[in-house]
């Protein structure tokens, strides 16, 4: 499968962070996006709420100018971080408050990374490498049409 440079770089950085135990959803420098952006936390200025996919004024300026951060647009970074946090069991309340799970362990971080890989594939418009339906010769769309 042919992938983009940004995809390969992101996967490599996340792989290293996971195995070196430097992946931390509560630290802007060590979360999924922090690792993709070389352990910098300047991306947190793109939104007012950690975990949100809503750009603030600064984020909108970067987005409208087409500014890319290691290949990713501002909105893409927020989508990646949102996928990571949701995969780790975080959730946003209706009041836009981010709630964290009671504890974070390696399994929870792995689940978050699986969500990130799926999101990276979606952003690059490539087949989801985390999708097991090909392996099991299963069509999830078939199930959806049977339920209707």
N, C-alpha and C positions, 0 to 999 in steps of 0.2 A: 504494500500500500504506500502510495506517495503522500508524504505529509509536508507541511510548511516548515521553514526554519524556526519560526516562532513556536510552533507546536513542539518540535523536537527539543528546543532549548527549555521550554517550560516543563516538559516531562522530565528531562534530565535534572533540572534544578529541584523539582518536587521529589524525585526519586532519592536524590542525595539528602535532602532535608529529612525525609521520612526515615531513612536508614541511619542517619547521623543523629537522630532524635532532636532535630532543631526545628521541628514543625510545631507551632503553637498558635491555635486560633485566637488566643487572647492578646497576642502581641502583633502589632501592625508590621513589624519587620520580619516576623517569623511565621506569619500565616501563609496561606496559599499565594496570594498576590505579593506579599512582602518577599517571599522567596523567588517568585518569578521576576521581580524587579530588583534582584541582587541585594536583598535585605535592606531595602530603603523603605521609609515610611511616608514619604511625601505624597503617595497616592491617597492617603486618608483625607487630604484636603479636597478631594473630588466630590465628597458627599458629606452631609451633616450627621448621618446616622450609620454607624458601622453595621453592615449586613444589608443595607438598603440598596436598591438598584436605581434610586433616584439621584440624578446629578444635582449638585448645588450650582451656584453661579460660576464658581471657578471651574467646576467640572464641565459645565455647558460651554464655557469659553474654550477650553481645551478640545472638547468634542467638536465644536463648530469650526475650529481651526484645523481639524484633522490631525491634531497632535497624537503621536503614538508613543507608547511606553513599552520598550522591548517588543515592539510589533503590535501591541494591543491599544485600541481606542479606550477612552475613559469609561464609556458605558460597558465595554467588554470586561474591563477589570472589575467593575462592580458586579457584573453577572458571575464572573469566576469566583469572587469572594463570597457572594451570596450562596452559590452552589456548595462551596466548601463548608460554610457555616451550617447550612441546612442539613448537609450530609453528616455533620458532627452532632446534630441534635439541637442546635440553636434554633430559636424561632423569634419572629418579630410579633409583638402584640399589636393590637389595633391602635394603640397610642404610640406606635413606632418605638417601643422599647425592646431592646435585644435581651432575650433571656437565654442563659447558658445552662447546659446540662449540669447535673450535680458533680460529675467527674468526667475527666477526659482520659482515655487510655488508648493504647495502640490500635485496638479494633475500631474505636470511634474515629480516630484519625484516618485509618484506612478507608472507612466508609465515606468520610469527607473527600478523600483523594479520588475515590471512584466517581463521586459526583463531579469533581473538577475535570477528570479525564473526559467524561461524557459531555460536559459543557465545552471543553476545548475542541472536541470533535465537532460539536454542533457549530461552533463559531467558525471553524475552518471548512465546514460543509464536507466532512469526510465521514465514512461509516464509523459508528460508535464501536471502538475497540473493546468496550466493556459489555457490549450486547452479546449475550450467550444464545440468542435465538438461532443464530446460524449454526452454532455448535450442536444444538439439539434439534435442528431442522424444524423450528417452530415459528409460526407467524402470529405475532401478538395482535395484528389487525383482524385476523380471523375471529379471535375471541371477542373483540369489541363489536363486530357486526353480529355475532351470535347473541350478545346481550341485549341488543336493540330490538 
